[in-house]
Amino acid sequence: MASLTASLLASSPEAFTAATTGPFLTSAAAGTTPRETLGLWLANDRLYIHAYIRATGKLLAFLPLPALPGPTPGTVSSAPPTDPETKLLDWLVAALANVRREEAFFLATAERFALPLALPLDPATGTVPAAAKLPGLRRWEALFDAVAPGPAGAPLPWLEAAVVFWGTEICYLDAWTRVRDAVAAARGPAGPDADADGGALRREFIPNWTNDEFRRFVHQLGSIIDEAVAEQVRCHGAAVRDQLLERALGQWREVLLAEESFWPAM
């Protein structure tokens, strides 16, 4: 039986491809992304980070943690946690640290390569108006702001939220891995200094978004989800998997729509 995350990936291959490819990513591989376009996307990505942080807080607020530490509930041990909720807690803590580093990395790299990150501000609220945001950012903000427990009494109340986090990370990883793999063929012998963005993507961003550490981090969350679902199936039978998959699919479809519209028009 396929894992839950594998089933999600197989459920909408065309939508997943649309979410992880497109003119912006093609231009990134070709070294033809203008500084202004890259800066616009990074400015929106920075606001995405802020929505991601808020969603993490929402999930932490309802994540049910075991009353006692240990490999199984009701035992006390210093061994690494085996319950999915504590594993997810540790992942979320690491995710918060990661996105804070990411934001600082954005700012430093943008300054180094003269990438404009300014967006219009509403003087009355000090916030960026919705009309100035990429459509995908508006979708992500709505999706993150809607993070909430699953149906009352259902197993794994954190499943929908975890699928949103895993979905955004796996799309990001896949999209930029495609770009990395296309770089040599698309650009030929020219070095990154000849790129339209001055080399920001090729020198800094693409390696950052495709490294082994990030890949392990993304797959770690997928494993947490899959192992938790497998345990529910072992305890309650195969029918529960169909219920969990149906819950996850609703979020997965929204993730793909948000990700597809998050790349700026070229």
N, C-alpha and C positions, 0 to 999 in steps of 0.2 A: 504494500500500500504506500502510495506517495505521501511524503510529509505535507503538512499544511502549507508551508511556504512554497514548496514545489508545485502544489496544486494551484496556488494563487498565480505563480508565474506562468503556468500552462493554461490558465483560464482565459486569458485575453492577450495572446501573443502579438496581435496587430496593435493593440492599444499600448502594450509595453514598448514596442518598437517606436511608436509615435512619440512616446514620452521620453525616449532616450536617444532620439536622433532629430535632425532638423538643420535648417540653414545656419543657425548660430553655431551649432557644434561642428558642422562641416567647415565653417570659416575658421573656427578655432584650430582645427587640424591643419588647415591650409596656411595659417599665419596671416589671415586677411581680416581679422576682427579689428575694427577701428577702436582707438582708445575710448572714444565717447560711448560706443555701444557696450564695450566691456565694463566701463565705469558705471553705466546705467544699470547693467545687470548686477554688478557687485553691490551697488547701493540698495537695490531691491533684496539681494541675498542677505545683506546685513539686517534689514527689517524682518526677513524670514527668520533669521537667528533669534531675534527678539520674540517672535511668535512661538518659536520652538521652545524657548526658555519658559514662557508662560505655560505652554502645554505640559512641559515636564512637571511644573508645580502642580498642575491640575491632577496629573496621574499620581504623583506622590501622595496627594491628599487622600486618595481613596484606595491606594495599593494595600491589600491586607497582608500584614507581615505576621509570621508565627510568633506566638507568645513567648516561646523559649527557643534558644539557639540549638542547633543540632542537625544531624543528617536527616532526621525525621521529626515531625512535630511531637512535642512531649518529651524530648530527650535533650540533654545538655552536653555539648561537645565543642571543642575548639576546631574541629575539622571544617574544611570549606563548606559553605552552604550547598545543599542539594535541592532545596525547595525552589520552585521557579520564581516565587515572589521576591525572595532575598537576592537571587541572581539578577532579577530585573532591577531591583533597587540599586545594586552595585553598578549595573550598566548605565542607569540613568544618572548616577553621580558622575561617572566617567564622561557621559555625554555632555553634561553641563560644563565640566572642565574643558572638554574638547571644543565646544562652540565658543566659549570665551576666548580660548587661544585662537580660534579661527577668526573671530572678529578682529582681534589685535593684528593678526597676520594680514587680513584684508587691508587694514588701515596703513600698515607699514609698507606693504607692497604697492598699494595705490600711490602713496607718496613717492616711493622710489621710481615708479614708472610714469608718473604724472597722469594718473587715471582719475578723471573727475567723478567724485562720489556724491556731489550735491544733488538734492531733490527739492522741489518747491515745498515750502512750509506754509501752513495756515497760520497767520499771525495771531489769530484769536485763541488757537488751541496748542500751537507749537508742534503740531503733528503734520505728517505728510497726507495731503488729501487723497482720497481713494482714486480719483481720476488721474493722479500722477503716478500711480503704482502700476506695475505690470499686472495683466489679468491673472497670471498664475500666483502672484503674491497675494492678491485679494482672495483667491481660492484657498491658498495655504493658511492665511490668517483665519478664515472661516472654519477650516477643517481643524486647525489647532485649537481655536477658541471653543469648539464643540466637543472637545475631549471630555468624556464622562464615563461612568461605569456602564457595563453592559446590562442586559435585562435583569430585573430583580430576581434573585434566587438562582440565576444561571451560573454554571461553573466558569471560572476564569473571568471575573468581571473586568479585568484589565486587558482582555484580548484585543478589543477593537482599537484601543489606544496604542498598544504595542504594535499592531499591524500598521498603523499610521507612521510610527517612528521607523519601523523596519522598511516600510514601503518607500519612504522618502530617501532613506540611506541607500537602499539597493538600487533605486533608479539613478541616484547621483553617481554611485560607484560604476554602474554599468555604462552610463552615458560618457563619463570621462575616460573609462577604460577603452571604449570604442575610439575616442579621440586620440588617446595615446597610441593605440595600435595603428591608427591611420596616419600618424604624423610623418613618418619617414617616406611613405609612398606619396603623400599629398604634397610635401614640401621639397623633396629632392635634396640637393647638397647645401642649400642656403642655410646659414646659421640663424639663430633666434633673433639676433640684433636687426635682421632685415625684416622681421615681422611687423605688421601694422601697429601692434601694441607695444613695440619695442622689446619684445621677448618676455613679457609678463606671464603669458599663459605657458609658453614652452619651458621657461626657466623655473618658474615658481608654482603656478597654480596647478598645472596638469600633474607634475610629480607629487604635489601635496594631496591631490584628490584620488590618486591611484596607488599609493604606496601599500606595502604589505600590512602595516599596522592598521590602516583604515580598513582594508579588506577583512582582516581578522575581526575587527570591531563590529562590522556590519554582520558578518556571518555568526558572530557570537549571539546577537539578538535573535537571528533566525533560529539558532539552535535552542535558545530558551523557549521560544514559542513552540517549536516542533516537539520538544521533549515534554512540555506541559500538556500539549494536546494528546500525545501518545500515552501519557499517564492516565488521562481522563478516559481514553479508549480502553486501556487495560482494566480500569476500575469499573466502568459503566457500560462497556460494549460499543460496537461499531456505530450505532445510531447516533451517539453523542458527537461523533466526528462530523457527520453531515450537518448537525446543528451549529457546531463551531465554525465549520467552513462557510456556511451561509452568512453567519455574522461577520466573518472576516472579509468575505467577498464584497460586501457593501462598502467597507472602508477602502478596500483595494481599488475599486473602480473610481472612487473619489480621488485617491492618490494619483492615479494615472492621468486623470483629467487635469488636476492641479499641476502636475509635473510637465505635461505637454505644453501648457500655456505659460509656464514660467520662463521659457527661453524667449529672449527678445526677438522681434521681427527683424529680418535682414533684407 
